[in-house]
């Protein structure tokens, strides 16, 4: 390998040196991202959540269902969960609500969750208005029950009615903060590398001309030129 090629070889040690030299840029960018992300996180509007529970009981009149019910319900539940969020069902839900809303909006506010080891589906509706959250959950549940009537395999039965929530749903602050911290670190390090790439000047020895210090851990491997 020629001397010129060796000087431009990217190594972990070289990256560490660059990040150390651009630590101010890294810190400033990371701080900006962290502040912006935290501000967005803590200023989001309150979201209210209303939930109904639907039990999927076997059809007792069909003798072929009962012996195979555990296997049948295990295969059907994922389909039913997707059905709750399907555009066809949400379009019909929107048509029954006492306020104007589109299927696209409902797609962001309605979803279903299956309970492990139980033939129960929770239908969850979220909205900035507590009353609307309950109305959406009730309409989605009613439409879902209508779709499952007479299927010959399961009989849907409401296990828990949706109610008007009295307080906002607890946001996942810890998880969101971890994501913000990770994003701040990644963008901070990336900004340091980009800044060095755009504005760094390399002298004949292959080192940045403006370097005046090395990180303590690596100083012995890169002595200053007198």
C-alpha positions as CSV (number, residue, x, y, z in Angstrom):
1,X,0.0,0.0,0.0
2,X,1.4,3.4,-1.0
3,X,1.9,6.1,1.6
4,X,-0.9,8.2,0.1
5,X,-3.3,5.3,0.3
6,X,-2.4,4.6,3.9
7,X,-3.0,8.2,4.9
8,X,-6.6,8.1,3.8
9,X,-7.4,4.7,5.2
10,X,-10.4,4.9,7.6
11,X,-9.8,3.1,10.8
12,X,-11.7,3.1,14.1
13,X,-8.8,5.0,15.7
14,X,-8.9,7.7,13.0
15,X,-12.7,8.0,13.4
16,X,-12.2,8.4,17.2
17,X,-9.6,11.1,16.6
18,X,-11.9,13.0,14.3
19,X,-14.8,12.8,16.7
20,X,-12.5,14.0,19.5
21,X,-11.4,17.0,17.5
22,X,-15.0,17.8,16.5
23,X,-16.4,17.2,20.0
24,X,-17.8,20.7,20.1
25,X,-19.8,20.3,16.9
26,X,-20.9,16.8,18.1
27,X,-22.0,18.2,21.5
28,X,-23.9,21.2,20.0
29,X,-25.8,19.2,17.5
30,X,-26.7,16.5,20.0
31,X,-27.9,19.1,22.5
32,X,-30.1,20.8,19.8
33,X,-31.6,17.4,18.8
34,X,-32.1,16.4,22.5
35,X,-33.8,19.8,23.4
36,X,-36.0,19.7,20.3
37,X,-37.0,16.0,20.8
38,X,-37.7,16.6,24.5
39,X,-39.8,19.7,23.8
40,X,-41.9,17.8,21.2
41,X,-42.3,14.9,23.6
42,X,-43.5,17.0,26.6
43,X,-45.7,19.3,24.6
44,X,-47.8,16.7,22.8
45,X,-51.5,17.0,23.3
46,X,-53.3,14.6,25.7
47,X,-54.6,11.4,24.1
48,X,-57.6,9.6,25.6
49,X,-58.0,5.9,25.1
50,X,-61.2,3.9,25.2
51,X,-61.2,0.1,24.9
52,X,-63.8,-2.7,24.4
53,X,-63.2,-6.4,24.8
54,X,-64.8,-9.0,22.5
55,X,-64.7,-12.7,23.4
56,X,-64.8,-15.1,20.5
57,X,-66.8,-18.1,21.7
58,X,-67.2,-21.3,19.7
59,X,-70.3,-22.1,17.8
60,X,-71.9,-24.9,19.8
61,X,-74.3,-26.0,17.0
62,X,-71.4,-27.0,14.8
63,X,-70.0,-30.3,16.0
64,X,-66.8,-29.9,13.9
65,X,-65.8,-26.6,15.6
66,X,-65.5,-27.7,19.2
67,X,-62.7,-30.3,18.8
68,X,-60.7,-27.9,16.6
69,X,-61.6,-24.7,18.4
70,X,-58.1,-24.0,19.9
71,X,-56.4,-24.3,16.5
72,X,-59.1,-22.5,14.7
73,X,-59.1,-19.5,17.0
74,X,-55.3,-19.3,16.9
75,X,-55.4,-19.0,13.2
76,X,-58.4,-16.6,13.1
77,X,-57.4,-14.1,15.7
78,X,-54.6,-12.4,13.6
79,X,-57.1,-12.1,10.7
80,X,-59.7,-10.5,13.1
81,X,-57.1,-8.1,14.5
82,X,-56.3,-6.9,11.0
83,X,-60.0,-6.7,10.1
84,X,-60.5,-4.0,12.8
85,X,-57.9,-1.7,11.1
86,X,-59.0,-2.5,7.6
87,X,-60.1,0.4,5.3
88,X,-63.4,-1.3,4.5
89,X,-64.4,-1.6,8.2
90,X,-63.2,1.9,9.1
91,X,-65.1,3.4,6.2
92,X,-68.3,1.9,7.7
93,X,-67.3,3.0,11.2
94,X,-66.9,6.6,9.9
95,X,-70.3,6.6,8.4
96,X,-72.0,5.7,11.7
97,X,-70.2,8.3,13.9
98,X,-72.0,11.6,14.9
99,X,-69.1,13.7,13.7
100,X,-67.2,13.9,10.5
101,X,-64.1,11.8,10.2
102,X,-62.3,10.0,7.4
103,X,-61.1,6.4,7.2
104,X,-57.5,7.8,7.0
105,X,-58.0,9.6,10.3
106,X,-59.5,6.5,12.0
107,X,-56.6,4.4,10.8
108,X,-54.4,6.4,13.1
109,X,-56.9,6.1,16.0
110,X,-58.2,2.6,15.9
111,X,-56.4,-0.7,16.4
112,X,-57.0,-4.2,17.9
113,X,-54.9,-6.2,20.3
114,X,-55.1,-9.9,21.0
115,X,-54.7,-11.3,24.4
116,X,-52.2,-14.2,24.6
117,X,-53.7,-17.6,25.5
118,X,-57.2,-16.2,25.3
119,X,-59.9,-15.9,22.6
120,X,-60.3,-12.2,23.4
121,X,-59.7,-9.1,21.2
122,X,-59.4,-5.6,22.6
123,X,-60.6,-2.9,20.2
124,X,-58.8,0.4,21.1
125,X,-59.7,3.9,20.0
126,X,-57.6,7.0,20.7
127,X,-58.5,10.6,20.4
128,X,-57.7,14.0,21.9
129,X,-61.4,14.2,23.0
130,X,-62.4,11.6,25.6
131,X,-66.1,11.4,24.5
132,X,-65.0,10.9,20.9
133,X,-62.6,8.1,21.9
134,X,-65.5,6.2,23.5
135,X,-67.8,6.8,20.5
136,X,-65.2,5.6,18.0
137,X,-64.5,2.5,20.1
138,X,-68.2,1.7,20.4
139,X,-68.8,2.2,16.6
140,X,-65.8,0.1,15.7
141,X,-66.9,-2.7,18.1
142,X,-70.5,-2.7,16.7
143,X,-69.2,-2.9,13.1
144,X,-66.8,-5.7,14.0
145,X,-69.6,-7.7,15.7
146,X,-71.7,-7.2,12.6
147,X,-69.0,-8.6,10.3
148,X,-68.6,-11.7,12.4
149,X,-72.3,-12.6,12.8
150,X,-73.2,-15.9,11.2
151,X,-69.7,-17.0,10.3
152,X,-70.3,-20.5,11.6
153,X,-67.1,-20.7,13.6
154,X,-67.2,-18.2,16.4
155,X,-69.9,-16.2,18.2
156,X,-68.6,-12.7,19.2
157,X,-69.7,-11.5,22.6
158,X,-68.8,-8.1,24.2
159,X,-66.8,-8.8,27.3
160,X,-66.1,-5.2,28.2
161,X,-68.0,-2.1,27.0
162,X,-66.0,1.0,26.0
163,X,-66.3,3.8,28.5
164,X,-65.5,7.5,28.4
165,X,-61.9,7.8,29.9
166,X,-61.6,10.2,32.8
167,X,-57.9,10.8,32.3
168,X,-55.4,10.8,29.4
169,X,-53.6,7.6,28.5
170,X,-50.1,7.4,30.0
171,X,-47.6,8.1,27.3
172,X,-44.6,5.9,26.9
173,X,-42.2,8.6,28.0
174,X,-39.3,6.3,29.0
175,X,-39.3,4.6,25.6
176,X,-39.6,7.9,23.7
177,X,-36.8,9.4,25.7
178,X,-34.5,6.5,24.9
179,X,-35.3,7.0,21.2
180,X,-34.6,10.8,21.5
181,X,-31.3,10.1,23.3
182,X,-30.2,7.6,20.6
183,X,-31.2,10.0,17.8
184,X,-29.3,12.8,19.4
185,X,-26.2,10.7,19.8
186,X,-26.3,9.4,16.2
187,X,-26.9,12.8,14.7
188,X,-24.3,14.4,16.9
189,X,-21.6,12.0,15.9
190,X,-22.7,12.2,12.2
191,X,-22.5,16.0,12.3
192,X,-18.9,15.8,13.7
193,X,-17.8,13.5,10.9
194,X,-19.5,15.6,8.2
195,X,-18.1,18.8,9.6
196,X,-14.6,17.4,9.5
197,X,-15.1,16.1,6.0
198,X,-16.3,19.5,4.8
199,X,-14.0,21.9,6.7
200,X,-11.0,19.8,7.8
201,X,-7.6,20.6,6.2
202,X,-5.0,17.8,5.8
203,X,-1.3,18.6,5.7
204,X,1.5,16.5,4.1
205,X,1.7,14.1,7.1
206,X,-2.0,13.1,6.6
207,X,-3.1,14.8,9.9
208,X,-5.4,17.8,10.2
209,X,-3.5,21.1,10.1
210,X,-5.5,22.7,12.8
211,X,-5.0,19.9,15.4
212,X,-3.5,21.2,18.7
213,X,-4.4,18.3,21.0
214,X,-5.1,14.6,21.0
215,X,-7.4,12.7,23.2
216,X,-5.6,11.5,26.3
217,X,-6.1,7.9,25.5
218,X,-4.6,8.2,22.1
219,X,-2.0,10.9,22.6
220,X,0.9,8.5,22.9
221,X,0.1,7.0,19.5
222,X,0.1,10.4,17.8
223,X,3.0,12.6,19.1
224,X,3.0,16.2,18.1
225,X,5.4,17.3,15.4
226,X,7.9,19.8,16.7
